[in-house]
Amino acid sequence: MSEALGDGLLVDLRSGTYAAFWRPEDVAARTATVRVLHEHNGQRKVVSHFNKATKGRLVRALLESGANPRTPTKLAHAFHDLGWTVETGPATKTGTQLDIIVSEI
């Protein structure tokens, strides 16, 4: 994966089940793991059924914007600039988690 990634950013859109099959430890500093959470009445839940559709909208918006973030933090800023609510977790040995908070799914 490191060779294919070059010096780019790895945006991991896999669900938790699939993420368990491979952990990007060798490129963790350049990995952003995206999770979509639905917030309703002050409570958050992981989006399941509309997860792929929401992630598809995120990717489309990013590509259409022409943004080229090279770090998880810059990706979070790009999503925020595109109107998404984003919370960034700490960097870990497998990357940085970006939570996208949606009120409608």
Secondary structure, 3 states (H helix, E strand, C coil): CHHHHCCCCEEECCCHHHHCCCCCHHHHHHEEEEEEEEEECCEEEECCCCHHHHHHHHHHHHHHHCCCCCCHHHHHHHHHHCCCEEEEEEEECCEEEEEEEECCC
